[in-house]
Amino acid sequence: MDSLRGPSDDRSRHAKRRPAAGVLGRLLRRGARSECRHIDTRIKDPRDVQRDARAAILDVKHNSEDRDRAVHDLAHGPGADEDSRWHLANAVRSRGLDQGHRLALALEYRRCDPAAASEALLLFALDATNEPFLRLQAARLLPDEADQRLAVLMVGTAADVECRLRAAIALKPLAPRDAEEAFRTLATDDEVSFEVRFEAIRHWAPANRTAAVEVLWQIAGSAQVPWIRRITAAYELVLLRVRAAKGLLLEWMESRELPEEARTHLFATLRKLDLQRAA
């Protein structure tokens, strides 16, 4: 809260009470506060508040407003204590609850107590039984860079290749070499969808242009690859300033073997390149 009352006021629920005096002390306390803006105007017995809140966080049918209020009540509401906060963290870890609900609890808890919520988010992100995209979302919210790197690396081992690609992108500022290796693995895997492969190649090329160009040439030159994907590979080569790629596109334009659908795509690709060059 942004209240101007001193730390001795019972309503200053977020600031940790520590001996700090003067202007510097007030600044330190203000900097340590959470982002929570929840204001509870209800008059209820604290025991009732805690009982209702514990029930609410376990019921996925509650609307988001009730769920968020329950999180705040358990974190710092009337009657809140270490036991209530343990129940909140335990709900985030509980595999018996809906994963999206658990992540929503952790995200709201983060507004009240970032440190405690970060521990819950880390455990959620490292749990391989959770849905990989939710794990990645949790991992990217971790404040500690080492924890974030570890969690994203773990998510990067998921079976879902789209999630592995997103994890590799998230790794770029945290662990460039690990990210490069992840991009290489995706870019050179024939079993991966071409959409994922091409995006992986685009991210990989700045770190290893030679290898990326080689993979694109293999795709463009393979008679086993559908024409539209070969054209896309050649287009990517032109963007990487491989001169021969533009000639290949023009050569295909003259080919009688080119299906009409592919010819239309090729014409649009050449037009796009001309517009880019003119710009």
C-alpha positions as CSV (number, residue, x, y, z in Angstrom):
1,M,0.0,0.0,0.0
2,D,1.1,3.6,-0.5
3,S,-0.2,4.8,2.9
4,L,1.9,7.6,4.5
5,R,1.3,6.1,8.0
6,G,4.4,5.0,9.8
7,P,5.6,1.4,10.1
8,S,4.0,1.0,13.5
9,D,0.5,1.4,12.1
10,D,-1.3,-2.0,12.1
11,R,-2.6,-1.3,8.6
12,S,0.8,-1.1,7.0
13,R,0.6,-4.8,6.2
14,H,3.2,-5.2,3.5
15,A,6.3,-3.5,4.9
16,K,8.7,-5.6,6.9
17,R,9.1,-4.1,10.3
18,R,12.8,-3.5,10.9
19,P,14.8,-0.9,12.9
20,A,15.3,1.9,10.4
21,A,15.0,5.6,11.3
22,G,14.8,8.9,9.5
23,V,14.3,9.6,5.8
24,L,16.7,6.8,4.7
25,G,14.7,4.3,6.8
26,R,11.4,5.4,5.3
27,L,12.9,5.1,1.8
28,L,14.2,1.6,2.5
29,R,10.9,0.5,3.9
30,R,9.0,1.9,0.9
31,G,11.4,0.2,-1.5
32,A,10.8,-3.2,0.2
33,R,7.1,-3.1,-0.2
34,S,5.1,-5.3,-2.6
35,E,3.0,-4.2,-5.4
36,C,-0.2,-5.2,-3.6
37,R,-3.0,-2.7,-3.7
38,H,-5.7,-4.8,-2.1
39,I,-7.8,-3.0,0.5
40,D,-10.1,-5.0,2.6
41,T,-13.1,-3.1,3.9
42,R,-15.1,-6.1,5.2
43,I,-15.7,-6.5,8.9
44,K,-15.5,-10.2,9.7
45,D,-14.1,-12.5,12.3
46,P,-10.5,-13.3,11.2
47,R,-11.2,-17.0,11.7
48,D,-14.1,-16.8,9.2
49,V,-11.9,-14.8,6.8
50,Q,-9.2,-17.5,6.9
51,R,-11.6,-20.4,6.6
52,D,-13.4,-18.9,3.6
53,A,-10.1,-18.0,1.9
54,R,-8.7,-21.5,2.3
55,A,-11.8,-23.0,0.8
56,A,-11.8,-20.4,-2.1
57,I,-8.2,-21.2,-3.3
58,L,-9.1,-24.8,-3.6
59,D,-12.2,-24.2,-5.6
60,V,-11.4,-23.5,-9.3
61,K,-15.1,-22.5,-9.9
62,H,-14.6,-19.2,-8.1
63,N,-14.3,-16.2,-10.2
64,S,-11.0,-14.4,-10.5
65,E,-12.0,-11.6,-8.1
66,D,-12.9,-14.0,-5.3
67,R,-9.7,-16.0,-6.0
68,D,-7.5,-13.0,-5.8
69,R,-9.2,-11.8,-2.6
70,A,-8.6,-15.2,-1.0
71,V,-4.9,-14.9,-1.9
72,H,-4.6,-11.5,-0.3
73,D,-6.5,-12.7,2.8
74,L,-4.1,-15.7,3.2
75,A,-1.0,-13.6,2.6
76,H,-1.7,-10.7,4.8
77,G,-5.4,-10.4,5.6
78,P,-7.2,-10.6,9.0
79,G,-5.8,-13.6,10.9
80,A,-3.1,-14.3,8.3
81,D,0.0,-16.0,9.7
82,E,2.7,-18.4,8.6
83,D,0.2,-21.3,8.6
84,S,-2.1,-19.4,6.2
85,R,0.8,-18.6,3.9
86,W,1.9,-22.2,4.0
87,H,-1.6,-23.2,2.8
88,L,-1.4,-20.7,0.0
89,A,2.0,-21.9,-1.2
90,N,0.9,-25.5,-0.8
91,A,-2.1,-24.9,-3.1
92,V,0.3,-23.6,-5.8
93,R,2.2,-26.9,-5.5
94,S,-0.8,-29.1,-5.4
95,R,-1.0,-31.3,-8.5
96,G,-4.6,-32.1,-7.7
97,L,-5.6,-28.6,-8.7
98,D,-6.0,-27.2,-12.2
99,Q,-2.6,-25.9,-13.4
100,G,-3.9,-22.6,-14.8
101,H,-5.6,-22.0,-11.4
102,R,-2.4,-22.7,-9.5
103,L,-0.4,-20.4,-11.7
104,A,-3.0,-17.6,-11.2
105,L,-2.7,-18.1,-7.5
106,A,1.1,-17.7,-7.7
107,L,0.9,-14.6,-9.9
108,E,-1.5,-12.9,-7.5
109,Y,0.6,-14.0,-4.5
110,R,3.6,-12.3,-6.3
111,R,1.9,-8.9,-5.8
112,C,1.7,-9.5,-2.0
113,D,5.0,-11.2,-1.2
114,P,7.4,-11.4,-4.2
115,A,10.0,-13.5,-2.4
116,A,7.6,-16.2,-1.2
117,A,5.7,-16.3,-4.5
118,S,9.0,-16.7,-6.4
119,E,9.8,-19.9,-4.6
120,A,6.3,-21.2,-5.5
121,L,6.8,-20.1,-9.1
122,L,10.2,-21.8,-9.3
123,L,8.7,-25.1,-8.1
124,F,5.9,-24.8,-10.5
125,A,8.3,-24.2,-13.4
126,L,10.5,-27.1,-12.5
127,D,7.6,-29.6,-12.2
128,A,7.7,-31.6,-15.5
129,T,4.1,-32.8,-15.0
130,N,2.8,-29.2,-15.6
131,E,1.9,-28.0,-19.0
132,P,5.1,-26.7,-20.7
133,F,3.8,-23.3,-21.8
134,L,2.5,-22.6,-18.3
135,R,5.9,-23.6,-16.9
136,L,7.6,-21.2,-19.3
137,Q,5.3,-18.4,-18.2
138,A,6.2,-19.1,-14.6
139,A,9.9,-19.3,-15.4
140,R,10.0,-16.0,-17.2
141,L,8.5,-14.2,-14.1
142,L,11.3,-15.3,-11.7
143,P,13.2,-12.3,-10.4
144,D,16.5,-14.2,-9.9
145,E,18.4,-14.7,-13.2
146,A,20.0,-17.9,-12.1
147,D,16.7,-19.4,-11.2
148,Q,15.1,-18.2,-14.4
149,R,17.9,-19.7,-16.5
150,L,17.6,-23.1,-14.7
151,A,13.8,-23.1,-15.1
152,V,13.9,-22.1,-18.8
153,L,16.5,-24.7,-19.5
154,M,14.3,-27.4,-17.9
155,V,11.3,-26.3,-19.9
156,G,13.5,-26.5,-23.0
157,T,13.6,-30.2,-22.7
158,A,9.8,-30.5,-23.2
159,A,8.5,-32.7,-26.0
160,D,6.5,-29.8,-27.5
161,V,8.8,-28.3,-30.1
162,E,6.9,-24.9,-30.2
163,C,7.5,-24.6,-26.4
164,R,11.2,-25.6,-26.9
165,L,11.5,-22.8,-29.4
166,R,9.9,-20.3,-27.1
167,A,12.2,-21.5,-24.3
168,A,15.3,-21.0,-26.5
169,I,14.2,-17.5,-27.4
170,A,13.8,-16.7,-23.6
171,L,17.3,-18.1,-23.1
172,K,19.0,-15.7,-25.5
173,P,19.7,-13.0,-23.0
174,L,20.3,-15.4,-20.1
175,A,22.5,-18.1,-21.7
176,P,23.4,-17.3,-25.3
177,R,25.4,-20.5,-25.9
178,D,22.6,-22.7,-24.6
179,A,20.1,-20.8,-26.7
180,E,22.3,-21.2,-29.8
181,E,22.5,-25.0,-29.2
182,A,18.7,-25.2,-28.8
183,F,18.2,-23.3,-32.1
184,R,20.7,-25.5,-33.9
185,T,18.9,-28.7,-32.6
186,L,15.5,-27.4,-33.9
187,A,16.9,-26.0,-37.2
188,T,18.5,-29.3,-38.2
189,D,15.8,-31.7,-37.1
190,D,13.8,-32.9,-40.1
191,E,11.0,-34.1,-37.9
192,V,10.3,-30.6,-36.7
193,S,7.6,-28.6,-38.5
194,F,9.0,-26.2,-41.1
195,E,7.4,-23.2,-39.3
196,V,9.4,-23.9,-36.2
197,R,12.5,-24.8,-38.2
198,F,12.5,-21.5,-40.1
199,E,12.0,-19.4,-37.0
200,A,14.8,-21.3,-35.2
201,I,17.0,-20.7,-38.2
202,R,16.3,-17.0,-38.1
203,H,17.3,-16.8,-34.5
204,W,20.3,-19.1,-35.1
205,A,21.7,-17.2,-38.1
206,P,23.1,-14.2,-36.2
207,A,25.3,-16.5,-34.1
208,N,26.2,-19.0,-36.8
209,R,25.4,-17.7,-40.3
210,T,27.4,-20.3,-42.2
211,A,25.6,-23.2,-40.6
212,A,22.2,-21.6,-41.0
213,V,22.9,-20.9,-44.7
214,E,23.9,-24.5,-45.2
215,V,20.6,-25.8,-43.7
216,L,18.6,-23.4,-45.8
217,W,20.4,-24.5,-49.0
218,Q,19.6,-28.1,-48.1
219,I,15.9,-27.3,-47.8
220,A,15.9,-25.2,-51.0
221,G,17.7,-27.8,-53.0
222,S,15.7,-30.9,-51.9
223,A,13.3,-32.3,-54.4
224,Q,11.6,-34.1,-51.4
225,V,10.5,-30.8,-49.9
226,P,7.3,-29.1,-51.0
227,W,7.8,-26.2,-53.4
228,I,6.4,-23.5,-51.1
229,R,8.9,-24.4,-48.4
230,R,11.8,-24.5,-50.8
231,I,10.8,-21.0,-52.0
232,T,10.6,-19.8,-48.3
233,A,14.1,-21.2,-47.7
234,A,15.4,-19.4,-50.7
235,Y,13.8,-16.2,-49.5
236,E,15.5,-16.5,-46.2
237,L,18.8,-17.0,-48.0
238,V,18.2,-13.8,-49.9
239,L,17.6,-12.0,-46.6
240,L,21.0,-13.4,-45.4
241,R,22.5,-11.8,-48.5
242,V,23.3,-15.0,-50.3
243,R,23.4,-13.7,-53.9
244,A,22.8,-17.0,-55.6
245,A,19.5,-17.4,-53.9
246,K,17.8,-14.6,-55.9
247,G,19.0,-16.3,-59.1
248,L,17.5,-19.5,-57.9
249,L,14.1,-17.9,-57.4
250,L,14.2,-16.4,-60.9
251,E,15.3,-19.7,-62.3
252,W,12.2,-21.4,-60.7
253,M,10.0,-18.7,-62.2
254,E,10.9,-20.1,-65.6
255,S,10.4,-23.7,-64.7
256,R,7.5,-25.6,-66.3
257,E,7.6,-28.1,-63.4
258,L,6.4,-25.4,-60.9
259,P,2.8,-26.0,-59.8
260,E,0.5,-23.0,-60.2
261,E,0.0,-22.5,-56.5
262,A,3.8,-22.5,-56.0
263,R,4.2,-20.1,-58.9
264,T,1.8,-17.7,-57.3
265,H,3.7,-17.9,-54.0
266,L,7.0,-17.4,-55.8
267,F,5.7,-14.3,-57.6
268,A,4.5,-12.9,-54.3
269,T,7.9,-13.6,-52.8
270,L,9.8,-11.9,-55.6
271,R,7.4,-8.9,-55.3
272,K,8.1,-8.7,-51.6
273,L,11.9,-8.7,-52.2
274,D,11.5,-5.9,-54.8
275,L,9.5,-3.8,-52.3
276,Q,12.0,-4.4,-49.6
277,R,14.9,-3.4,-51.8
278,A,13.0,-0.2,-52.9
279,A,12.4,0.7,-49.3
